């Protein structure tokens, strides 16, 4: 059973961790543009987002996909030959 999660990049990442990292990376405003749900656009909070996303698998899937996109973007930026240049 432990081998099942070897290729799952979300293994060990909680929904709360995802939301916090997405908010840190994008901010609530841009997050609400990427995933158009009310809890990201109207009086956003981690608590209200968790409550909504746990009840709505379609929305959680969108957040998980955005999180994976963010991780891929960060990996590309880290491997960029321009990443060592200081501005």
N, C-alpha and C positions, 0 to 999 in steps of 0.2 A: 504494500500500500504506500510506503514512503516513496517509491519510485514514480508514482503517478504524477507528482507535482514538479518533477525535475525541469520541465519545459514551460512551466506556468510562471510568467513574470509577476503575477499578482499574488503568488503564494506568500503568505506571511504579512501582506499589506492589508490593514484594516480600512474600511470605508472612511473612517474618521481621518486616518493618516492621508488617504488620497485627497480628501477635501481640503485639509490643511495645506498640503503641498501645492495643490492647484490654486488655492487662494493666494499663497505666497508667490507663486510664479506669475499668475495672470491678474490677480485682484478680483474682487467680486464683480465689478462692472464687465470686464472682458470675459470672465467665466460665464456670466449671464448671457453674453452674446454667443459663445460657443455652444452652450447647453441652455436652451431657452425654456427654463422652468421658473415659476414664480418665486420659489424659495431662494433663487440666486439673484433675483432682480428686485424684489420688494422686501425691504427690511431683512436682508440676508443674515443668517447665523449658521454656525456649524450644527447646532442642535436641531433647528428646523429642517435643515438640509438632510441630516441623517434620518429624521423621522419620515420625510417624504420619500427619500431614495430607498429606504427599507421596505416601503409599501408598494413601490412602483418599479418593477424589474426593468421595464423599458428605459426609464430614466437612469437607473443605476448602470445599465449597459452603456449608455451614452457617456456617463462620467468615467467609467472604466476605460472606454476607448480613448477619451480625451487624455486621461492619465497616461496611457500607453504611448500616445502620440507625443506627449510632453517628455516622457522618458527617452523616446527615440530622438527627439529634437535635441535634448541635452547631450545624448551620446554623440550625435553628429557634431555638435558644437565643440565638444571636448576633443574629438579626433580631428578637428579642422586644423590645417597648418597655420591658420591665422589666430588660433586660440592662445598662442604664446606672446603675441604682440600686445604690449601695454599701451593704452591710449593716454 
